Amino acid sequence: QLQLDIRPVTTNSERSPQPLVLNKLHAVRWCNVFYFCIPEFSPAQSQVKLPSTPNEAELQQSNGSPASKMASSSSTPTLKSCIPLPLDEAQLIDVVEKAKDWALMHGAAMRSKQNFNPDALQFAPFILTPSSFPRAEFQKAVRLQPVLNELIHAVAHDSQFLLETLKSTEKVDEFTRGLVDIFRTVLSEGIAQTLTLALLRSDYLPNFSDAIKQVEINTIASSFGGISTNITPMHSYILMELGHQDKLSNLPENGALSGLCDAMVEAWKLQNRPAAAILFVVEDRTYNICDQRFHEFYIRETYPHVPVVRRTLTQLTSARLGPSKELLLDSEEQGGREASVVYYRAGYEPGHYHGPQEWAARLLIERSVAIKCPSIQYHLAGTKKVQQALAKPDVLRRFVGSDEAKIEAICDIFTGLYSLDRDEEGDEAVRLALQDPERYVLKPQREGGGNNVYGADIPDALAGMTGEERSAWILMERIFPPLSTGYMIRPDAGTAPPVPVQLVSELGIFGAIIGSKDTILYNKQVGHMLRTKLSTANEGGVAAGLGALDSPYLID
């Protein structure tokens, strides 16, 4: 069955009174759907009823400046709150104080970036009551996670595809080149450990029709599995304090912490080296300390025979390989402690590598027989460039095979992803971005939040790039999610009671997979998280200071 979706591409010239002439027709096959893209088209000539999409006026910020922020307007769908808002002021003040204390006493906390003190914590930003999320789409994301685990596992074990896909990017992106160089080195030497552990997180936004669309999939340092497990109990407590016990059944259980840690221990067991430790590779200065320590403490409490140690990449410059390529963290004089599993909570951005010694430490780990989470190839499989390539159905079939049901399910969550390479496809993507920048996001090969370029800032960003430099970026169609209303509670926000604000929520689904190129030994969906941000904010990373922790309230 052929589905046709015929619509004009909005251009600035379409908003002018001059008539436009149809002079070019593009047909693009996208996940078995043909989209006919008409770049110069007069709406007056069309007899086709077009779907409602946000226009420039809808994308204005509240201060009337050009829209470079997330869409929020009267035409944007709004999800019904789990309880009636606003709250009575006295009730609000009381429950906010209780919620802050609950968060601090249960470890929903972080160290301050502005006033860092290793001996002090502040509660992590959170939404006072759980945010509504479509139940069917939540369940879809949960069901799909093992399929996505398998997909990324297959991609990570296709060295030819990874190297070919990243060929243009590594030429202009120094960080990607450093990772690829490590990959080439261990490929040429022979990969010492064929088993890999991946703790993934697939992030989604619901679009205007409530159907989820994937924002990205994270393959390294997928955070907040620890803290997010405590947010649902906090929201349960708050709802009970507000007299809404009847709402608790709509809060899904969240076993992210146990699921992620159980997978790490499963990898440790496969090594059959009882004296070896699980190594956490951490930042020089850790702000998201509770999230990391919860993993460590859960393993200690649940599996007391499994040691866990923490090291920075700089500290690991003194590590060495044993006679059978064991990863030895200490000198012989210090006991020569071995790590059989390596869990990265750092190493995903250039600032974690202060010089050649940290890059050498990363290479040393890859050369060892330790099971890496992630291995270097899994790290590369999570780059934006690879994710953009996977959005093409023919590429997807390379890894999924002929299972049309899986292909359709995966395609259903994809939004438009375009290469910016120096070729015809890249030039066309640039043209689309310049023609209507509010509908797109520029994404680099970076993790950690705060790196993307949105809307009105896109033309200047592209103008400042050489043809080669743009190859380090991809272009993504913007997702316009429905709004919700709630109270965002932030530390150091003053004493005035919070006010209800418009919000958008991003769902993260955790997955765990262990296996080699030919065999998968372990594959599970292991929990979820919800991050919520102001509707006028572009990004929502909590650790980056851009969003707040939340939990989903499932609605039909």
N, C-alpha and C positions, 0 to 999 in steps of 0.2 A: 504494500500500500504506500503510495506516494503522498506525503503531506506537504502542502504548499503554504508558505507563510510569506505573504506579499505585503511589503510595507515600504514607504519612502524612508531614506536615510535623512535625518534632520540636518540641515545645514543652515548657516547664518543667512544665506541668500534666500532661503525659503521663508524667512520672516519678513523679507522685503516685499513691497507691492508689485515688483516686476514679475511678469509671467516667466516660468521656466520651461525649458524644452527638454523632452525626453530624448537623450542622444546616446545613452549607453546602458547596457543591461548586464549585470553580473549574476551568475548562478553559483552558489557556493554549497557544496555538500557538507553538512555538519551533523555527524552522528545519525546518518540515514534520513536526515531531513534536508530538503533543498530550500535554501533561502535565496530569494531573488532580491538582489541589492541594487536599488536604482538611485544613483548618486545625484542625478539632476532630474527633478520630477516635480510637476505642479500638482499640489493637492487638489486643486479645482478640477483637474482632469481625471482624478481617480474616482471610481465607482465602488472601491473596496472600503469597507468600514475598518478603520485601523484600531489596534488595541491602544488603550490608554497608557502612555508612558510619560515620565516627568519631563517638563520643559524647563526652559531657562528660568522662568518666573518661579517655578516650584523649587528651584535649586538655590534661591536667594538665602543668604544668612539673615538672621534676625535683624542685623543692623543695616540691611539693604545693600551690602557690598556684593560683588560678583560671587557666585556660588563656587566656593572651593571646598565646601564642607558636605557632609552627608545630607541627603535630601530630607527635608521635613516640611510639610505643607498640609493645608487643609484637605488636599486630595490624596494624601498618603494614608493607607489603611492603618488603623490603630487597633491593637489587640486589647480586649477587655482585661482590666486588672483583676487579680485574684481576689481582692477585697475592695470595697468602696473607698475611694480616695477623694479629697484629702482627709486625713485623720484630724480629730479634735486636737487642738494645740497642746493641751495638758497631757492628753494620752500620748501624743507624738513625742513630747519631751521625755516622758517617763520611759517609753519603750526604746527610744534611741539610746538613752543611757544604759539600759539593760543590755541592749544589743552590742554596744561597744565593749562592755565588760565581758559579755559572753565570748566575743571574738578574741579578746586578749587572753582570757583564761583557758581557751581551747585551742590556742595556737594559730588562729586565723590572723597572722601578724607578720610584719616584715621589719627590717631595719630601715631607718630613714636615709634616703639618699641626700637630702639637704643637710641634715645634722647627724652624720654617721657616728654611731657609738656602738661598738661591738657588745656592750653590756646593756643596751636599751632596745626595746621593741615598741612599735606602734601598730595598732590594728591595721590590717590591709583594707583599702577602700572596698566597700560592699554596698549592695542594694538592700534596703531595709526589708522589703518583702519580695518573695520570689516573682520573677517575671514570666508572663505567659508565653508559651511556646506551643506550636501545633503538635498535638500528640502523634498524629500519623507520620509527620515528618521526623519527629524524634525517633520513633520506632523504625522508620526507614533507615536512618543513619546508623542505628545500632545494628540492624540486620546486615547492612552493607559493609561494616568495618572488616570482618574477616576476608571478604572479597578484595577490599583495598589492601589489606595486609599482603595477600598473595600477589597482587599486582605489583606493589613496590618491591616485594621480595624478588620477583622475576626480573624486574628492571635492574635492581642492584646487582644481579648476577649475570648481566649481559654487558660485558666490558666493551665490546665493539660499539654497542648502541650508546653507552655513556660517553665514550671518548669522541665519537662522531658528533653527538648532540652538543657537547660542550666545546667543540673545536674552535668555533668563532668566539665564544665567551672567554675562554682562557687566554686568548691573545690580548685582550684588553682589560681583563679583571685579574689583578694580581693575586687576590685571595683565592679565587677559583683555580688559578694556575698552580698555586702552592698545593692545594688539595689534589689536583690532577697529577702533579709530579709525584706525590706520595703514592698514588694509585698505580702509576706506571712503574714505579720502582718495585713495589711488592708484586706486581704482575710479572715483571721480568725475572725476579728472584724466585717466584713461586710462592703463592699465598700459604702461610704457615698454618693458619687455622681456617678450615673450610666452614665451620659452624658460625653463624651470626645470630645475634639477638637484636631485635628492633622493638623499641617502645615508641609507637607512632601516635600522632594525634591529628585527626582530620577535622578541619575547622569549616563551619558552615554559617551562612546567613540565609534566612528565608527571604525570598524575593517578594514582589508585589502580590503574587498569587499564593503566597505562603509556602510554595515549594522550595525546599532547601537547595542552595547552590554552594559548591565548594569554594572556599576562599583560598585554602592551601592545605597541604599535608606536611606535617613536621616530622622529620626523621632523626633529629638530634635535640637533646635537652628539652623534650616536651614537658613543660612545667605545669605546676598547679594540680598534679594528681594527688599530692599530699594535702594541701589546704582545702581544695574543693570538696574533699570527702567530708569536711566539717561544716561546710556551708549549709547543706540540706538540714542537718540537725539544728543549726542555728535558726534557720527559717521556720522549722517546725516549732521551736520554742517561741519565736516571735508571734507566729499565728495563734498559738495557744494563749499567749499573754493577751492577745487582742480579741480572744473569744471566737476564734474560727477553727476549732478542732476539726470541723467537717471538711476542711480543705486539705487535710494532711494526706489523704489517699491519692491526691494528684501530684505529689512530690515523688519522683522515681528514686528508688534506692541507688546509692552511688558507691561502688566498691573499687574506685580507681586506685587508692593507695594499696590495698591488699593485692589487687590484680597485677599492678606493675611490679610490686616487690616479689610476689610469687613467681613471676616470670624470670626475674633476676636469679632467684634461688634455683629455679629449674635449670637455668643455664649453668649455674655453679655445680649442681649435682651431676650434670652431663660430663663435666671435666673430671670428676672422680679424684679430686686432689683435696682431701679433707683439711689439710693445713693451710691451704691457699685462701686468700681474702677476695672479697668484692671491692674493687677500687672505685671510689667516686672521684672523678676529675672535676675540680671546682674552680671558681674564679679566685683571683687574688683577694678581692673584697666581696663577700657574699651578702647581698641585701635580702634575697628571698630565702633566708636561712631556715625558717620553719618548714617550708615545703620540702627542702632537701633533708633536713634532720628527721622529719616524719618517716621518710623512706628508711633511713638508717636505723631509727629506733624501732620501727615495725619489724625489720629483719632481726634485730637483736632480741626483741621480745618473743617473736613467733618462731624464730630459728636460732636459738642461742648458741648453737655450735658453728654458725656461719659468721666469720669475722668481717667487719667492714672498716675500711680505712679511707681517709680523705687526703688528697694531694692536689696541689696546683700544677699546671704544666711546668712552671719554673722549678718547683720542687722535684719534678720528675726528670729533670736534666741529669740527675745523678743515678737514675735507674739504669739497669743493664739487663742483658739477656744471659740466661743460664746455658749450660751445654746442650740442652734440648729446646732452646729458644723460650724457656720459661721467662716470664716478666718478673724480674727481681727488683723490688722497690728500694731495698737497703743494701748496704755493703755487707760483706761477709762478717765483719767485726760486729755489725749491728744485728746479725741474725739472718740476713738475706731473705726477708719476707717476700713471698710470692703472691701475685695477684692473678687469679685465673679468669676473672670477669672484670671488664672495664666499663664503667657507666659514666658517660660524658654529661656533665652539667655545665661544661665550658668547652671552648674550642670552636664555637660556631660563628665567631666574628673576629675580624682582624685584630681588634684590641686585646684579645687574649694571647696573642703571639707577640711578645715584646722584641723578639729577635730570632736569629737562626737557631738558638738553643731550644726554644719552645717548639719550633718546627721539627727539630731533630728528635725531641721527645715524642712528638706525635708519630713520626716515622718509626721510632723504636717500638712503640706500642703496636703499630700495625705489623711489624716484623715478628712479633711474639706469637706464641700459641694461645694467648689469652683470648677468650671470646669477647669481642668488642660490641658495645652498644652506644653508637652504631659503629660498624666497620666503615672504612673510608669509602667503600663503594655505596653503602647505604646513605652516607652523608651526601655524596654526589647525587644520588637518586632523589634527594629531597630538594634540589635546587629548582628555582623557578623556571629555568630554561628547560629542564627535563619535564617538569609538570606541563609546560606549554606544549612540548612535543607530544605528550601523551593524550592531549585533547583531540588529536587527529584520529579518526576511526581506524585508518589503516595501520597506524602505529599501535593503537590499542590492541588490535587483533594479533599483533606480533607476540603479545604477552598473555592475552586472555584466550587466544585460539578461536575456535568457531562457536563458542558458547554465546549465542545471540542474546540470551536472557541476561547474562552478566554484562555483556557489552551495552545493552540497552539501559540496565540499571546504573552503570557507571556514567554513561553519556548523559543520563537524566540529571545528574548533579553538576555537570560541567557548565560553566559559562564560557563566553568567548575568550580565548587565549591566543595571542598573536606574536609571532616572531618579529624582532626588529633588526634582523640581520641585513646586511647590505645586498639585498636581492629584490626581485619584483614583489615578493610577498611582504618583505619588510618595508619597502617603499609604500605599498598600499596601506599597511598598518599605520605608518606615520601620517599618511593623508587622512585616514579616518580620525586619528587622534587630533590633528590640527583642525579638522572640519567641525568636530563637536567634542571638545575635550572633556566636557562635564560628564560624558558617558563612559569615561575610561579611567584607569589607574595605571601608572608606570611602576613596575616592580623590578628592583635589582636582585642580585644573587646574595641576599643577606637575610639573616634571622635576627630576632630580638626586638622587632617593632621600631616604628619611627623612621623607616627608610623609604617608604613609598612616596610617590608624587601624584597629586590629585588635581583633577579638574583644570581650573584656570591657570595653575602653575605648570601644566604640561607643555604648552608651546615654548615657554622660556627654557624649560629643562631640555627639550629636544633641540632648541636652537643653540644651546651651549655644548652639545655633543658633536663630536666628529662622527662620520659614518661608522668607523670601527667601534667607537665608544658605545654607541647605541646597541651594539650586539650584546653588551653585558646586561641589557634590560629586556623585559617582555612587556607587552601591552595586554591588559585584562579589561574586559567589559565590566563596568561597575554594577554592583548589585544594589538595588534600592529596597531595603527591607521595610516591613511594617513597623510602626512605632508602638511603644508601650509607655505607660506613665508610672513613675515611682520616685522614691527618695534615694538619692545617692549620698552615702555617708562617708566622708573623707576625714582623715586625721588633720588636725590644725586648721579646721574650717571655721573656727570661731564659735561663739556661744549662741548665736541666733539659731532658732529652729530651722531645719531644712525645709525647702519648699518642693512640691512635686515638679518634676521635670520630664521632658520627653526623652525617651531612651530607645536604643536599639541593642539587640542581644545577639551574640555570636556563640554558637554551640560547638564545643570540641568533644570528639569521641575518641577515646583511647583504645589502642589495639596493641597486642603483643604477639610476636611471631619469632620462632626459633627454627633454624634449618640450614641446610647447605643448598648448593645449586640445584641438586636433583631431589632433595628430600625435605619435607616440612614436618617437623617433630611436634610443633606446638603452635596453635593459631587461635587466638581468642579476642573478643571485644571485652575490655576490662574496666569500663567506667566512662565517666563524662565530666565535663565542666561547662560552666556558662560564664562568659565575660560580657559585661554590659557597659555601654558608654553613652554619653550624651549624643542626641541625634545630630548635633552640630559638629561632632568630632569625627575626624577621619579614621583614626586608629584607636584600638581599644586594649593595648597591652597593659596589664596591671603592673607587671614588673617595670615597664617603661614609664609608668605614671600616667597612663592614658585612659584607663578604664577601671572597672570595679568588679569584684567577685559576686557571683549570683548563682542561683539554681533555677532550673526550669519548673514552672507550674504548667502541667500539661492540660491543654484545652482541646475540645473537639470542634 
